[in-house]
């Protein structure tokens, strides 16, 4: 596994944890949906990077900048 894909996986996990933490702390459904939704998008990009590393990692960097 490349370093870029490991970073994508770690970032997806952190986004999910952040969403759950926001919901647990303040009962914020927006935080939960945003965190889980972001994690799902990043997990999809992670899978895409398996077959097409260049485009997958570029898309992952773009999404990371947007977040």
C-alpha positions in Angstrom: 0.0 0.0 0.0 1.4 3.4 -1.0 1.8 6.2 1.5 -0.8 8.3 -0.2 -3.4 5.5 0.1 -2.5 5.1 3.8 -3.1 8.8 4.3 -6.5 8.6 2.5 -7.5 5.7 4.7 -6.4 7.4 7.9 -8.2 10.6 6.9 -11.4 8.7 6.2 -11.3 7.1 9.6 -10.6 10.5 11.3 -13.6 12.1 9.4 -15.9 9.3 10.6 -14.6 9.6 14.2 -15.1 13.4 14.1 -18.6 13.0 13.0 -19.5 10.5 15.7 -17.7 12.6 18.3 -19.7 15.7 17.2 -22.9 13.8 17.5 -22.0 12.3 20.8 -20.9 15.6 22.4 -23.6 18.0 21.1 -26.1 15.7 19.4 -25.3 17.4 16.1 -26.8 15.3 13.3 -25.1 17.7 10.8 -21.7 16.7 12.2 -22.6 13.0 12.1 -23.8 13.1 8.5 -21.0 15.3 7.3 -18.3 13.1 9.0 -19.8 9.8 7.8 -20.5 11.2 4.3 -16.9 12.5 4.0 -15.6 9.2 5.2 -17.6 7.4 2.5 -16.4 9.7 -0.2 -12.8 9.2 0.9 -13.2 5.5 1.1 -14.5 5.4 -2.4 -11.5 7.4 -3.6 -9.2 5.0 -1.7 -10.7 2.1 -3.7 -10.3 4.1 -6.9 -6.6 4.7 -6.1 -6.1 0.9 -6.2 -6.8 0.7 -9.9 -5.8 4.2 -10.9 -3.3 5.6 -8.4 -2.5 8.9 -10.2 -6.1 10.0 -10.6 -7.2 8.6 -7.3 -4.6 10.4 -5.3 -5.1 13.6 -7.2 -8.9 13.4 -6.5 -8.1 12.6 -2.9 -5.9 15.7 -2.6 -8.6 17.8 -4.2 -11.3 16.5 -1.8 -9.0 17.0 1.1 -8.4 20.6 0.1 -12.2 21.2 -0.2 -12.8 19.8 3.3 
